[in-house]
């Protein structure tokens, strides 16, 4: 691997300051740091990461543009009770086909936590229904359950989003019935932010997650495929 880029720890602390001063005026006065330090660092990280995983994820997209692999810094507050205008974290998204309902590789940077993840998160109800149908098939259920067991030895699997198995699947005999409590499933690794962000080759851990999760991601690609499970 080529030398891994990093990001200044101060860049993460920038979002802590933003959290205390979440106004358009404060951001306008300090935007030079966001534009000239944070965005270039994110671009370098994205391009390095993509260069090291594209062979594993050849039909995914990594574009250093807003609404592609980058997120907007301004929040959509039209229908939100929280009228804070700005997001107080940032991240990178490498996705398949389209951003919506896509399997992803994600990197999250926030003052309280840095984590990287692979999988499916916050899917539409259409995709949730597709996942349940897929995971209720005994063969698929066993494949996913065993894969998650393998990954739990090193990584974190998110908690189920539901408390009860949907009624139509309650009587199914499955090896891992708890998988029907999920809407989206993802695997992650996290660390508390610190100077290691600019001092250590931590992006190699992100690449390792992407490699370890490739069989799991192939399963995610099955139920998120738009043509009934065909890749």
Buried (B, 14 or more C-beta within 10 A) or exposed (E): EEEBBBBBBBBBEBBBBBBEEBEEEBBEEBEEBBEEBBBEBBBBBBBBBBEBBEEBBEEBBBBBEEEBBBBEBEBEEEEEEEEEBBBBBBBBBBBBBEBEBBBBBBBBBBBEEBBBBBBBBEBEEEBBEBBBBBBBEEEBBBBBBEBBEEBEEEBBBBEBEEEEBEEEBEEBEBEBBEBBBBBBBBBBBEBEBEEBBBEBEBBEBBBBBBEBBEEBBEBBBBBBBEEEBEE
